[in-house]
């Protein structure tokens, strides 16, 4: 979710955003091996996002990720709020908070029933 969001909203992931994403993922727990697996999966996902030039397909994919997470038992309201806060933090990591990033955070919040106040 984090990497897809960062890639789709402004078309790139800056080194600052990538560092921020990895910090957020570390907080979710797991050992180094699990974290390394996550990083590998994230790189593969980013390659797919980079190679897919159809913006609508990328947008649909991000929305599908949000819907899938919404249906997971472990994805409690507190976790939803935490991820929305993380997305805001990731969006601001490059010191450039784009309107499109705000729109996406609002859309994802709506899917998850999280009110986002600007």
C-alpha positions as CSV (number, residue, x, y, z in Angstrom):
1,X,0.0,0.0,0.0
2,X,2.7,2.5,1.0
3,X,4.8,2.0,-2.1
4,X,1.9,2.0,-4.5
5,X,0.6,5.2,-2.9
6,X,3.9,6.9,-3.2
7,X,4.4,5.8,-6.8
8,X,0.9,6.6,-8.1
9,X,0.2,9.9,-6.4
10,X,3.1,12.0,-7.8
11,X,4.7,9.5,-10.3
12,X,7.9,8.9,-8.3
13,X,9.3,7.6,-5.0
14,X,12.0,9.9,-3.7
15,X,14.8,8.5,-1.5
16,X,13.2,10.3,1.4
17,X,9.8,8.6,0.8
18,X,11.5,5.2,0.4
19,X,13.3,5.6,3.7
20,X,10.0,6.7,5.4
21,X,8.2,3.7,3.9
22,X,10.8,1.3,5.3
23,X,10.6,2.9,8.7
24,X,6.8,2.5,8.7
25,X,7.1,-1.2,7.7
26,X,9.7,-1.9,10.4
27,X,7.2,-0.6,13.0
28,X,4.7,-3.3,12.0
29,X,7.1,-5.8,13.4
30,X,8.8,-9.0,12.2
31,X,12.4,-10.0,12.1
32,X,15.2,-9.0,9.6
33,X,14.4,-11.9,7.3
34,X,10.8,-10.9,7.1
35,X,11.7,-7.3,6.5
36,X,14.1,-8.3,3.7
37,X,11.3,-10.3,2.1
38,X,9.0,-7.3,2.3
39,X,11.7,-5.1,0.6
40,X,12.1,-7.7,-2.2
41,X,8.3,-7.8,-2.8
42,X,8.1,-4.0,-2.7
43,X,10.8,-3.7,-5.3
44,X,9.0,-6.2,-7.6
45,X,5.7,-4.3,-7.1
46,X,7.4,-1.0,-7.9
47,X,8.9,-2.5,-11.1
48,X,5.4,-3.5,-12.1
49,X,4.0,0.0,-11.3
50,X,7.0,1.6,-13.3
51,X,6.4,-0.7,-16.3
52,X,2.7,-0.2,-16.4
53,X,2.1,3.1,-18.2
54,X,-1.7,2.8,-18.0
55,X,-2.5,5.2,-15.1
56,X,-6.1,3.8,-14.8
57,X,-4.8,0.3,-14.2
58,X,-2.4,1.6,-11.5
59,X,-5.2,3.6,-9.9
60,X,-7.5,0.6,-9.9
61,X,-4.8,-1.5,-8.4
62,X,-4.3,0.9,-5.5
63,X,-8.0,1.0,-4.9
64,X,-8.1,-2.8,-4.9
65,X,-5.4,-3.0,-2.3
66,X,-7.3,-0.6,-0.1
67,X,-10.5,-2.7,-0.5
68,X,-8.6,-6.0,0.2
69,X,-7.1,-4.5,3.4
70,X,-10.5,-3.2,4.5
71,X,-11.8,-6.8,4.5
72,X,-9.0,-8.2,6.7
73,X,-9.8,-9.0,10.3
74,X,-6.5,-7.7,11.6
75,X,-7.0,-4.4,9.8
76,X,-8.8,-2.8,12.7
77,X,-10.1,0.8,12.8
78,X,-6.9,1.7,14.8
79,X,-4.7,0.2,12.1
80,X,-6.7,2.0,9.4
81,X,-6.1,5.3,11.2
82,X,-2.4,4.5,11.6
83,X,-2.0,3.7,7.9
84,X,-3.7,6.9,6.9
85,X,-1.4,8.8,9.2
86,X,1.5,6.9,7.7
87,X,0.4,7.9,4.2
88,X,0.3,11.5,5.2
89,X,3.8,11.2,6.6
90,X,5.1,9.5,3.5
91,X,3.5,12.1,1.3
92,X,5.3,14.9,3.2
93,X,8.7,13.0,3.4
94,X,9.9,14.8,0.3
95,X,8.8,18.2,1.6
96,X,6.3,18.5,-1.2
97,X,2.7,17.6,-0.3
98,X,0.8,17.5,-3.6
99,X,-2.9,18.0,-3.9
100,X,-3.1,14.7,-5.6
101,X,-1.6,13.0,-2.6
102,X,-4.2,14.7,-0.4
103,X,-7.0,13.5,-2.7
104,X,-5.7,10.0,-2.6
105,X,-5.4,9.9,1.2
106,X,-9.0,11.2,1.4
107,X,-10.2,8.5,-1.0
108,X,-8.4,5.8,0.9
109,X,-9.8,7.1,4.2
110,X,-13.3,7.0,2.8
111,X,-12.9,3.4,1.7
112,X,-11.7,2.6,5.3
113,X,-14.2,4.8,7.1
114,X,-11.4,7.1,8.4
115,X,-12.2,10.8,8.4
116,X,-9.2,12.8,7.2
117,X,-9.1,16.4,8.4
118,X,-7.0,18.9,6.5
